[in-house]
């Protein structure tokens, strides 16, 4: 799995794509419906996981200190280890929708 993109300097998103909100830097693996990496510079304020994303990969949002709150809809099945590690600005985490016990697998040190 992708761990980091140290040489990444920009990301282009095709016109008309609105699923990502203000996060132009969201990289996903479409085959696995997984968020694999989010450049910290592109994530600020409140953020909701986009529809269709079922898995948040290990360290996906690591060091995104600009996130103040995150909403995780009920279609998310798994949050990888250290997914939100060092998100020092995070004040609120909302697990939205109807969710039954054990519907979500949360990795070690995810938050």
C-alpha positions as CSV (number, residue, x, y, z in Angstrom):
1,X,0.0,0.0,0.0
2,X,1.1,3.5,-0.7
3,X,2.8,5.1,2.3
4,X,4.0,8.5,1.1
5,X,4.6,10.6,-2.0
6,X,7.5,12.8,-1.0
7,X,8.0,14.2,-4.6
8,X,4.3,15.2,-5.0
9,X,4.0,18.9,-5.8
10,X,0.6,19.2,-7.4
11,X,-2.6,17.3,-8.2
12,X,-5.0,18.0,-11.0
13,X,-8.7,17.1,-10.7
14,X,-10.8,17.0,-13.8
15,X,-13.4,19.8,-14.2
16,X,-16.8,18.9,-12.9
17,X,-15.6,16.7,-10.1
18,X,-17.3,17.9,-7.0
19,X,-17.2,14.7,-4.9
20,X,-14.0,15.8,-3.2
21,X,-15.3,19.2,-1.9
22,X,-12.3,21.4,-1.1
23,X,-9.9,18.5,-1.0
24,X,-8.3,18.5,-4.4
25,X,-5.5,16.3,-3.1
26,X,-7.5,13.3,-2.2
27,X,-6.0,10.2,-3.8
28,X,-8.0,7.0,-3.9
29,X,-7.5,3.5,-5.1
30,X,-10.8,3.1,-7.1
31,X,-10.5,-0.7,-7.3
32,X,-10.5,-0.9,-3.5
33,X,-12.6,2.2,-2.7
34,X,-9.8,3.2,-0.4
35,X,-8.3,6.5,0.6
36,X,-4.6,5.9,0.5
37,X,-3.0,9.3,0.9
38,X,-4.2,12.9,1.5
39,X,-1.6,15.7,1.3
40,X,-1.8,17.7,4.5
41,X,-1.7,21.0,2.7
42,X,-5.1,20.3,1.0
43,X,-7.1,19.5,4.1
44,X,-8.4,22.2,6.3
45,X,-11.6,22.7,8.4
46,X,-14.4,20.3,8.5
47,X,-14.2,17.2,6.3
48,X,-16.6,14.5,5.3
49,X,-15.4,11.2,3.8
50,X,-16.8,11.2,0.2
51,X,-19.4,8.7,-0.9
52,X,-18.2,5.4,-2.2
53,X,-15.1,5.3,0.1
54,X,-15.3,2.1,2.2
55,X,-11.8,2.0,3.6
56,X,-9.4,4.6,5.0
57,X,-5.9,3.3,4.6
58,X,-3.1,3.3,7.1
59,X,-1.7,6.8,7.7
60,X,-4.0,8.2,5.0
61,X,-4.5,11.6,6.8
62,X,-1.4,11.5,8.9
63,X,-0.1,15.0,9.8
64,X,-3.2,16.8,8.4
65,X,-3.2,19.3,11.3
66,X,-5.6,21.6,9.5
67,X,-8.6,19.2,9.9
68,X,-10.8,20.5,12.7
69,X,-13.5,17.9,12.4
70,X,-14.2,14.7,10.4
71,X,-17.5,13.0,9.6
72,X,-17.2,9.3,8.9
73,X,-20.4,8.0,7.2
74,X,-21.8,4.5,7.9
75,X,-20.6,3.2,4.5
76,X,-17.0,3.3,5.8
77,X,-16.1,-0.2,6.9
78,X,-12.5,0.2,8.1
79,X,-10.1,2.9,9.3
80,X,-6.4,1.8,9.1
81,X,-3.8,2.1,11.8
82,X,-2.5,5.7,12.4
83,X,-5.0,7.0,9.7
84,X,-5.4,10.3,11.6
85,X,-2.1,10.3,13.5
86,X,-0.8,13.8,14.4
87,X,-4.0,15.6,13.3
88,X,-3.4,18.1,16.1
89,X,-6.2,20.4,15.0
90,X,-9.0,17.8,15.2
91,X,-11.6,18.7,17.8
92,X,-14.6,16.6,16.6
93,X,-15.1,13.1,15.1
94,X,-18.7,12.2,14.0
95,X,-19.7,8.7,13.1
96,X,-22.8,9.5,11.0
97,X,-25.7,7.3,10.1
98,X,-27.0,4.1,11.6
99,X,-24.2,1.9,12.6
100,X,-24.4,-1.4,14.5
101,X,-21.8,-2.6,16.9
102,X,-18.7,-4.1,15.2
103,X,-19.7,-2.5,11.8
104,X,-16.4,-0.6,11.7
105,X,-12.9,-1.9,12.1
106,X,-10.6,0.7,13.6
107,X,-6.9,0.1,13.5
108,X,-4.3,0.8,16.2
109,X,-3.7,4.4,17.0
110,X,-6.2,5.5,14.2
111,X,-6.9,8.7,16.1
